[in-house]
Amino acid sequence: MRLSNVFGPASIIGFLVSEAVLATTCYVIAAVLLLNADPTVFLLYHWGLVRIVVLVGGILLIFYFQDLYGDLRVRSNILLVQQVCLVIGLAFLLQALLNYVHGQWVLPRWVMLTGSLLALAALPGWRILYSRFLTSAQHGDTVV
């Protein structure tokens, strides 16, 4: 039985929003850590935040096409990491396509690499925690 049938779309929408915020935070942290200039200038005046939101939107869309929002339970941690690696790899292809279409929408190389590494660590961890929370709530257990 899918958790979406048990908890409804509210749990999926909450998870989608939290995952979007987490992925955006990973790339913003990478921009703050790596850019030599003031990161506020990049994020606000050079459309850096919009570039990050476009990338995160693409990542969430790829998660959707991989059917990772259909069942939020994590059955295998290794499979989850493989799926997230595939999604991040396709995000790099999305950046290449954006570079071909309009070069100014691309994130700087090191921001993209570092943000992707942070997202590769954060997103599976968040999915595992969220899955444990939902399954324990489904069974009526207390979350420890």
Buried (B, 14 or more C-beta within 10 A) or exposed (E): EEBBEEBEEEBBEEBBEEBBEBBBBBBBBBBBEBBEEEBEEBBEEBBBBEBBBBBBBBBBBBBEEBEBBEBBBBEEEEEBBEBBEEBBEBBEEBBEEBEEEEEEBBBBEEBBBBBBEBBBEBBBBBBBEBBBBBBEBEEEEEEE
